[in-house]
Amino acid sequence: MTTYHDLAPPSAESADRSRMLTESIRQKMQKLQGRVSFADFMADALYDPMLGYYQNPGFIIGSRGDFTTAPEISPLFARCFARQCREIFSTLGDDVILELGAGSGRFALDILIELEQLQALPKHYLVYEISESLRQKQRALIETSRPDLLSRLQWLDELPQTFSGVVIANEVLDAMPFHIFKIVNQQPHERMVTFESNKFIWQDEMPPSDFIHHEIETLQHEYHLAEGYQSEIQMQAAALVKQLCMLVKHGVILFADYGYGQSEYYHPQRTQGTLTCFYQHRSHNQPLIYPGLQDITTHVDFTRVISTAADYGAKLGGFTTQSAFLFANGLLDMAGEIEPSLNEADAFRLHQSIKTLTMPTEMGDLVKIMAVNLNTDATFSGFKNLDRRRDL
């Protein structure tokens, strides 16, 4: 992993933006005993309405940005989801899609094009995106590429009160603000953030808030976490899962994210957790630097996802790896159909993108796909090749 000293300094304009956000966070700290939880720091760093990372007009997903996602690697990713959605539509009878955090808009465009080819276009494609700059980019992509599809899309200012259909959350839970804990003197402590010597620093030996104290103690005893053990606890991601389960009256939620079942997430040897930052396509573990200029993420505790969902009437519809999900939904067949029309260079890029999406050491095994069912007992083909529910 890249160290802090290996990172290129930001431009003067970006540095000014980061300084303004730093001052905003510092002023909040002064009103809160000089410190905030890491979850609160992360919320401002990523989601501040004016200066947060995802609100930056220059924010780009892909090879020219800080990180890339599966929809940017190949349209085959969204096309596989389209085939899964068609099957779900036929089971539910509700052909509406709600996408959370639509990024560049590439996934929405590709899935709609494929569903059109399958004669299964949804009545509505709803997008819940809190970043206004990303909304504009998403709309511009559809208007430029397929303006005839624009009438099916609707951007939401808030989640609907009720919904029936398919909810898709690709790499959403991993970007939800999370708390960080550490075992100090055999007791659970929450890592807080404070400001000293003109920079943000950690403040470790703080008793956790009542909000998460019991949760950390349970993990400590369940997984025998040793002195110095540090990891994350994803209460805001769980809150989003709860919200989705309460609003979906009849449907399926498809989560796609880097993550593990809980026993692997809190494995005794994973002593530093899974927190990762991305800055100019380099990963590192220093989340307190460059506020507003870097992505901050963690892997997802999928056991917490489904246990939270179950508390609100949901059932596990399936859990598998990304590679198994894509293969089960016809990835190789679709690649075989388009390869003969490609020149040598494009065929090579096609092969490389498939490797990135499916190789175990790339995204293939590291990213998991989970189906959460609400008021349906159906099982779907994307989860039949490899059942990983035992990992939960």
C-alpha positions in Angstrom: 0.0 0.0 0.0 1.2 3.5 -0.8 2.5 5.6 2.1 1.6 9.2 2.7 5.0 10.4 1.6 4.5 8.8 -1.9 1.4 10.8 -2.7 1.7 13.8 -5.0 0.6 17.1 -3.5 -2.7 18.5 -4.6 -3.0 21.5 -7.0 -3.2 25.0 -5.5 -7.0 25.1 -6.2 -7.6 21.7 -4.6 -5.5 22.6 -1.6 -7.5 25.8 -1.0 -10.7 23.7 -1.2 -9.3 21.2 1.3 -8.3 24.1 3.7 -11.8 25.5 3.6 -13.3 22.1 4.5 -10.6 21.6 7.2 -11.7 24.9 8.8 -15.3 24.0 8.6 -14.7 20.6 10.4 -12.4 22.3 13.0 -15.1 24.8 13.9 -17.5 21.9 14.4 -15.0 20.2 16.7 -14.7 23.3 18.9 -18.4 23.0 19.6 -18.0 19.3 20.5 -15.3 19.2 23.2 -12.6 19.5 20.5 -13.2 16.1 18.8 -15.6 14.2 16.6 -16.1 10.5 15.8 -14.4 9.3 12.7 -17.9 8.7 11.3 -18.6 12.4 11.6 -15.3 13.4 10.2 -15.8 11.0 7.2 -19.3 12.3 6.6 -18.0 15.9 6.2 -14.9 14.8 4.2 -17.0 12.9 1.7 -20.5 14.5 1.8 -20.2 18.1 2.9 -22.8 19.8 0.7 -20.3 22.3 -0.7 -16.8 21.0 -0.2 -17.1 17.2 0.2 -15.3 14.8 -2.0 -18.3 13.6 -3.9 -19.5 17.2 -4.4 -16.3 18.3 -6.1 -17.1 19.3 -9.8 -13.8 17.7 -10.7 -14.7 14.3 -9.2 -14.2 11.6 -11.8 -14.7 7.8 -11.6 -12.5 5.8 -13.9 -8.9 5.8 -15.2 -8.6 9.6 -14.9 -10.0 9.7 -11.3 -8.9 8.4 -7.9 -10.5 4.9 -8.4 -12.6 2.9 -10.8 -15.7 0.7 -10.5 -17.0 -2.3 -12.3 -19.4 -0.4 -14.6 -16.4 1.7 -15.8 -14.4 -1.4 -16.6 -16.9 -3.0 -19.0 -20.5 -2.6 -20.0 -20.7 -6.4 -19.5 -21.1 -5.8 -15.8 -24.3 -3.9 -16.2 -25.5 -6.2 -18.9 -25.3 -9.1 -16.5 -27.3 -7.2 -13.9 -29.9 -6.5 -16.6 -30.4 -10.2 -17.2 -30.8 -10.7 -13.5 -33.3 -7.9 -13.4 -35.3 -9.3 -16.2 -35.7 -12.6 -14.3 -36.7 -10.7 -11.1 -39.2 -8.6 -13.1 -40.9 -11.8 -14.4 -41.1 -13.1 -10.8 -42.3 -10.0 -9.1 -44.4 -8.4 -11.8 -42.9 -5.0 -10.7 -40.6 -3.7 -13.4 -39.1 -0.6 -11.7 -35.4 -0.1 -10.8 -34.1 2.2 -8.1 -30.3 2.7 -8.2 -28.5 4.2 -5.2 -25.4 6.3 -5.9 -25.3 6.1 -9.7 -21.7 7.4 -10.1 -21.0 8.5 -13.7 -24.3 7.1 -14.9 -22.6 4.4 -17.0 -24.3 1.6 -15.1 -27.8 3.1 -15.7 -27.1 3.6 -19.4 -25.7 0.1 -20.0 -28.4 -1.7 -18.0 -31.2 0.1 -19.8 -29.6 -0.6 -23.2 -29.4 -4.3 -22.4 -32.9 -4.4 -21.0 -34.2 -2.8 -24.2 -32.4 -5.5 -26.2 -34.1 -8.1 -23.9 -37.5 -6.4 -24.5 -37.7 -5.8 -20.7 -37.3 -2.0 -20.3 -38.6 -1.0 -16.8 -41.4 1.4 -16.5 -39.2 3.7 -14.5 -35.6 3.9 -13.6 -35.2 5.9 -10.4 -31.8 7.3 -9.3 -31.1 8.4 -5.7 -28.0 10.5 -6.0 -27.1 13.2 -3.3 -24.2 14.7 -5.3 -25.6 17.5 -7.6 -22.4 17.5 -9.7 -22.8 13.7 -10.3 -26.4 14.2 -11.1 -25.5 16.6 -13.9 -22.9 14.2 -15.3 -25.4 11.3 -15.2 -28.0 13.3 -17.0 -25.5 14.6 -19.6 -24.3 11.0 -20.3 -27.8 9.8 -21.0 -28.7 12.9 -23.1 -25.6 12.5 -25.2 -25.7 8.7 -25.6 -29.4 7.7 -25.6 -31.7 10.8 -25.2 -34.7 8.5 -26.0 -34.2 6.7 -22.7 -34.2 9.9 -20.6 -38.0 9.9 -20.1 -37.7 6.6 -18.1 -35.2 8.2 -15.7 -36.1 10.2 -12.6 -33.7 11.7 -10.1 -34.9 11.7 -6.5 -34.1 14.2 -3.8 -34.9 11.6 -1.2 -35.7 7.9 -1.0 -39.4 7.1 -1.7 -41.6 6.2 1.2 -42.7 3.0 -0.5 -41.3 1.1 -3.4 -41.8 -2.2 -5.3 -39.2 -3.5 -7.7 -35.5 -3.9 -7.8 -33.1 -1.8 -5.7 -29.4 -1.8 -6.9 -26.6 -0.6 -4.7 -23.2 -1.1 -6.3 -20.4 0.1 -4.1 -22.6 2.2 -1.9 -22.4 0.6 1.6 -18.6 0.8 1.5 -18.7 4.6 1.3 -21.1 5.1 4.2 -19.4 6.8 7.2 -18.3 4.3 9.8 -16.9 4.3 13.3 -13.4 2.9 14.1 -12.7 1.1 17.4 -9.5 -0.2 19.1 -9.0 -2.6 21.9 -6.9 -0.7 24.6 -6.1 -2.3 27.9 -8.6 -5.1 27.0 -11.4 -2.5 26.8 -13.2 -1.3 23.7 -12.3 2.3 22.8 -13.5 4.5 19.9 -10.9 6.3 17.8 -11.9 9.9 17.6 -10.5 12.8 15.5 -9.1 16.0 16.9 -7.1 18.9 15.5 -3.6 19.8 16.7 -0.6 21.6 15.2 -2.6 22.6 12.1 -3.6 19.0 11.2 -6.2 16.3 12.1 -4.9 13.6 14.4 -6.3 10.5 16.1 -7.4 10.5 19.7 -7.5 6.9 20.7 -8.3 6.3 24.3 -11.9 7.4 24.4 -14.7 5.2 25.7 -17.2 4.5 22.9 -20.6 6.1 22.9 -23.5 4.2 24.2 -24.6 4.0 20.5 -21.8 1.5 19.7 -20.4 0.3 23.0 -22.5 -2.9 23.2 -21.8 -3.6 19.5 -18.0 -3.4 20.0 -18.1 -5.5 23.2 -20.1 -8.2 21.4 -17.5 -8.3 18.6 -14.6 -8.4 21.0 -16.0 -11.4 22.9 -17.4 -13.2 19.8 -14.1 -13.1 17.9 -11.5 -12.9 20.7 -10.1 -9.5 19.6 -6.6 -9.0 21.1 -5.0 -6.0 22.6 -4.4 -3.3 20.0 -6.9 -4.8 17.5 -8.5 -2.1 15.4 -11.4 -2.3 13.0 -14.6 -0.6 11.8 -18.2 -0.9 12.7 -20.7 0.1 10.1 -23.8 1.5 11.9 -24.7 4.0 9.2 -24.6 1.3 6.5 -26.9 -0.8 8.7 -29.2 2.2 9.1 -29.5 2.4 5.3 -30.3 -1.3 5.1 -33.0 -0.8 7.7 -34.4 2.2 5.7 -34.5 0.2 2.5 -36.2 -2.8 4.1 -38.8 -0.6 5.5 -39.6 1.2 2.2 -39.5 -1.9 -0.1 -42.9 -3.5 0.1 -42.3 -6.1 -2.6 -39.0 -6.6 -4.2 -35.3 -7.5 -4.2 -32.3 -5.4 -3.1 -29.1 -6.3 -4.9 -25.9 -5.2 -3.0 -22.5 -5.4 -4.7 -19.5 -4.5 -2.7 -16.1 -5.5 -1.5 -16.7 -7.4 1.7 -16.8 -10.5 3.9 -19.0 -12.4 6.3 -18.4 -11.3 9.9 -16.1 -14.1 11.0 -13.7 -13.2 8.2 -14.1 -9.5 8.6 -13.1 -9.6 12.2 -10.6 -12.4 11.8 -8.0 -12.2 14.6 -5.2 -11.7 12.0 -7.0 -8.7 10.4 -5.6 -6.5 13.1 -5.9 -3.1 11.3 -9.3 -3.5 9.8 -10.1 -2.8 6.1 -10.1 1.1 5.9 -8.6 2.2 2.6 -8.2 5.6 1.0 -7.9 6.4 -2.7 -6.0 9.4 -4.0 -5.0 9.8 -7.7 -5.4 6.0 -8.2 -3.2 5.1 -5.3 -4.4 3.4 -2.2 -3.2 4.2 1.3 -4.4 4.2 4.9 -4.2 7.9 6.0 -7.8 9.1 6.1 -7.1 12.3 8.0 -5.1 14.0 5.3 -6.4 16.0 2.3 -10.0 16.3 3.6 -12.4 16.5 0.6 -9.7 15.4 -1.9 -9.7 11.6 -1.4 -12.1 8.7 -1.2 -12.4 6.9 2.1 -13.9 3.4 2.1 -14.0 0.1 4.0 -15.1 -3.4 3.2 -18.7 -4.4 4.0 -19.7 -6.6 6.9 -22.3 -8.6 5.0 -23.4 -10.5 8.1 -24.5 -7.2 9.6 -26.3 -6.4 6.4 -28.5 -9.5 6.3 -29.0 -9.6 10.1 -30.2 -6.0 10.0 -32.4 -6.8 7.0 -33.9 -9.9 8.8 -34.9 -7.7 11.7 -37.2 -5.9 9.3 -38.8 -8.9 7.6 -36.4 -9.5 4.8 -34.9 -12.9 3.8 -31.6 -13.7 2.2 -32.2 -14.4 -1.5 -28.6 -15.3 -2.3 -25.0 -14.5 -1.5 -22.1 -15.2 -3.9 -19.0 -13.8 -5.5 -19.0 -11.3 -8.3 -17.4 -13.7 -10.7 -20.0 -16.4 -10.0 -22.8 -13.9 -10.4 -21.5 -12.6 -13.7 -20.8 -16.1 -15.1 -24.3 -17.3 -14.1 -25.8 -14.3 -15.9 -24.1 -15.0 -19.2 -20.9 -13.0 -19.1 -18.9 -15.3 -21.3 -21.8 -15.8 -23.8 -22.1 -12.0 -24.2 -18.4 -11.6 -24.6 -18.3 -14.4 -27.3 -21.0 -12.6 -29.2 -19.2 -9.3 -29.5 -15.6 -10.5 -29.8 -15.7 -11.5 -33.5 -16.6 -7.9 -34.5 -13.6 -6.4 -32.5 -10.1 -5.6 -33.8 -7.2 -7.1 -32.1 -6.6 -4.2 -29.7 -10.3 -4.1 -28.6 -10.4 -7.8 -28.2 -7.4 -7.6 -25.9 -9.1 -4.9 -23.8 -12.2 -7.1 -23.6 -10.2 -10.0 -22.3 -8.4 -7.7 -19.7 -11.7 -6.3 -18.5 -13.2 -9.8 -18.0 -10.1 -10.8 -16.0 -10.4 -7.7 -13.8 -14.1 -8.4 -13.2 -13.7 -12.1 -12.5 -10.2 -13.1 -11.4 -10.0 -14.1 -7.7 -7.2 -11.7 -7.0 -8.9 -8.9 -8.7 -12.7 -8.2 -8.2 -13.9 -11.7 -8.9 -13.8 -13.1 -5.3 -13.2 -9.8 -3.4 -16.6 -8.3 -4.4 -19.7 -10.1 -3.2 -23.3 -9.9 -4.5 -26.1 -10.2 -2.0 -29.9 -10.5 -2.8 -32.2 -9.3 0.0 -35.8 -10.4 -0.6 -38.8 -8.5 0.6 -42.2 -10.4 0.5 -40.9 -12.9 -2.0 -39.3 -16.3 -1.6 -37.9 -16.5 -5.1 -34.3 -17.6 -5.8 -32.5 -16.3 -8.8 -30.1 -17.7 -11.3 -27.2 -15.4 -10.5 -26.8 -17.1 -7.2 -27.1 -20.8 -8.2 -23.6 -21.5 -9.4 -21.9 -20.7 -6.1 -23.7 -20.5 -2.8 -21.6 -18.5 -0.3 -24.3 -18.2 2.4 -22.2 -20.4 4.7 -19.8 -17.4 5.0 -22.4 -15.3 6.7 
